Amino acid sequence: MSAGSGGADTAPATGGAAAPILSTFGAAFRMGGFDWDLATGVMRMDEAALDVFDFAPGEYDDRPETLGSRVLPDEGRQLDTLVAQALKDGSDQYGAYFRIRRRDGSHQWTHTQGIVHRDADGRPVRIIGVLRDATHELTESAARLGLDEGRRQRAGVVEGTTAALAYARTVQDVIDLLNDSHALEHFGAASLVMGLLESGRIHLVAEGPDGAFVPGTRFTRVDEPYPMSEVIRTLRPRFIDTSEDFAASYPVLWPHISSLGITAAAYLPLIAQARPIGALGLLYSDRTGFSEDERTLLVALGSSIAQSLQRAMLYEQEHDLAEGLQQAMLPRRIPDADGAQIAVRYRSARLGRDIGGDWYDVIPLPGGRVGAVIGDVQGHDTHAAAVMGQLRIVLRAYAAEGHTPATVMARASVFLHELDTDRFATCTYAETDPATGVVQVVRAGHVDPLVREEDGRCRRIAVEGGLPLGLSAEFGRLDYPVTTLELDPGQTLMLYTDGLVEKPGADLDEGLEWLSSLVRRGPSDLQDLADHLCDVVAERGGEDDVAILLLRRLGAPVPTGGRFRQHVAQSDPEALSAARHMIRAAVRAWGAGDRADEIELVADELMTNALMHTDGGAILTLRILPGAERRLRVEVEDRSSALPRRREAGEAGVSGRGLLLVDQLSDDWGVEPRGGGKCVWCEFAVTHRPGPGPVP
């Protein structure tokens, strides 16, 4: 009788106790019978047997697993193993002692004896047996119960090993546990070997002590004459009682280990989900033979190790799949950016599925600008990674279309809201022009970025933010404010996910202070700094994924060249304001600071005219023209084919002075047809000296 899972699928419960299987006198001796149909899984028990298990007739549903709730867990697993082995090896009977927990919490020793009935082909179809209360037969003394001090120690070995294996997350963790210097002493063995089944061969992964390795056995075939090969082929343990037995059974192996003084050995198949995954061998030098209790405990030990190995293998397979999925969704190559240096890193957590929604991206934009993205989708599973991959693609697409940072974020939020998911995402998008140092930052529920100075000092940039992606669309709050800042040459913009600053028992401000201190003491090289941050997080035992994007502005561009391009939407006043700011920064960075006010005023006038008198937005371009005389050219393109005309404004007029202003302030100007629209341009002669640099 199995007191655990029962193995086969069970039939619907019939309820109550079956007709007496034993004669009625069995009740007086607290002994009852059971009849277990292996085909249906139904196990009928008479009233006396139910009394032994402390069940009332109406409480039992003819299911073996119901009985398992009363059997102590470890002994239930051993009982399951014993029954399964009897069914597998052709035995016609079995017997075992085990303990159950009664209603009042006390433990009762119970004995079961079963007879296995088989069909004409030898397949087990039925078990008929007895159950009896063995409390009066046995006492709590170790000698009477068979739990002598040796058995007590061996039981402790199984329990201790099982407890230690519970913390093993990988196959290497299991191997390290078995290879530990105290493992042999723990198991009471002189030598230990373990092999894993890989592609039809046995790979020896653990052996001890030093000097016990047999040359030529690192990889062996399953059909070779070795004990590990045998137990994997037969799926049955092999107990070698004497050195003579060992020498006679395995003449190829014995000469190599005879010097170890082996007097007995136990080889156990490691079986998980009814298939072998390896074998474990324990070799002894101070004993001969194994009692029935010792064999049962060793089988339980092998079962515990096999379960841990299977769990570790599944964990590693899932981790490899998840990590491969996430790596495939992150950008394979980071594009080069003129005037900037970029470093990115991703570190996965070593918990759970080891996959999350953290991501980074670097998007090349027109005019030498760069879009930098850092984000985190809620959750740590493959669904979070899948959502992350889709978000990364749409953010890249919206940015490449020329939308402003605020529009990019708003459209991404709508996309996520309309996606069939309940996840939201935090994100920061920074559009950077390395030539001018101007950065436009939009934040959707994400942590604030940092800026690192050339000397290592670090400061937090307070970026006004909106709701996370998905939530802002759900609540109709799609207006994302844009924060404009400027990077001087040598300054580094730091974008990261919250896993970098989260510390157990600390709030976000403390985490940011810790990060600032870490960056200040860290290496100055950008790639080394990124590695340093990941290494420190790993040493700290971070339980979350971490994505990092560092963008450092290099030296000022050569004053003989430069180009800046910006799209300004018709209904986006923030974009117009940001364009003015970037014009001023670009002009000064290119060494035309003495005419910065004139250029900014003219460019603003041309953009305003395009937005007021046409049906669409405008595209502003600033560039330094090649040639002996340095000239800065301003171009504003729109989709209207109507040419502008200069007209005089009246004394009280508030308009009409636009082109007059352009004519007076610029050195030259004109209009060019451009496909379905036009381009209004003007040029300024500028000096050759560099400007004072970006002004906050």
Salt bridges, closest charged atoms under 4 A:
ASP35 OD2 - ARG44 NH1 3.73
ASP35 OD2 - ARG126 NH2 2.37
ASP51 OD2 - ARG30 NH1 2.73
ASP54 OD1 - ARG102 NH2 3.44
ASP54 OD1 - ARG103 NE 3.63
GLU59 OE1 - ARG103 NH2 2.38
ASP61 OD2 - ARG63 NE 3.99
GLU65 OE2 - ARG63 NH1 3.91
ASP74 OD1 - ARG77 NH2 2.18
GLU75 OE2 - ARG99 NH2 2.55
ASP119 OD2 - ARG123 NE 3.41
ASP121 OD2 - ARG123 NH2 3.29
ASP133 OD2 - ARG30 NE 2.80
GLU137 OE1 - ARG132 NH1 2.38
GLU198 OE2 - HIS203 ND1 3.38
GLU207 OE1 - ARG218 NH1 3.31
ASP223 OD1 - ARG221 NE 2.99
GLU230 OE2 - ARG238 NE 3.57
ASP241 OD1 - ARG295 NH2 3.52
ASP245 OD1 - ARG238 NH2 3.54
ASP293 OD2 - ARG151 NH1 3.95
GLU294 OE2 - ARG154 NH1 3.01
GLU294 OE1 - ARG287 NH2 2.54
GLU318 OE2 - ARG353 NH1 2.42
ASP320 OD1 - HIS319 ND1 3.63
GLU323 OE2 - HIS319 NE2 3.92
ASP354 OD2 - HIS319 NE2 3.51
ASP354 OD2 - ARG350 NH1 3.87
ASP361 OD2 - ARG392 NH1 3.16
ASP361 OD1 - ARG396 NH2 2.81
ASP381 OD2 - ARG423 NH2 2.84
GLU401 OE1 - HIS403 NE2 2.78
GLU401 OE1 - ARG411 NH1 3.93
ASP422 OD1 - ARG423 NE 3.51
GLU431 OE2 - ARG369 NH1 2.50
ASP448 OD1 - ARG443 NE 3.11
ASP448 OD2 - ARG460 NE 3.15
GLU453 OE2 - ARG459 NE 2.96
ASP455 OD2 - ARG457 NE 2.68
GLU486 OE2 - HIS581 NE2 2.92
ASP509 OD1 - ARG460 NH1 3.08
ASP531 OD1 - ARG345 NE 2.67
ASP544 OD1 - HIS380 NE2 2.53
ASP594 OD2 - ARG689 NH2 3.67
GLU598 OE1 - ARG595 NH2 2.83
GLU600 OE2 - ARG584 NH1 3.29
ASP604 OD1 - ARG580 NE 2.30
GLU629 OE2 - ARG631 NH1 3.54
GLU635 OE2 - ARG623 NH2 2.97
GLU635 OE2 - ARG633 NE 2.66
GLU635 OE2 - ARG674 NH2 3.94
GLU637 OE2 - ARG565 NH2 3.57
GLU637 OE1 - ARG674 NH1 3.55
ASP638 OD1 - LYS678 NZ 2.93
ASP663 OD2 - ARG646 NH1 2.92
ASP667 OD2 - ARG595 NH1 2.85
GLU672 OE2 - ARG633 NH2 3.16
GLU672 OE1 - ARG674 NH2 3.05
GLU683 OE1 - ARG631 NE 2.86
GLU683 OE2 - ARG633 NH1 2.69
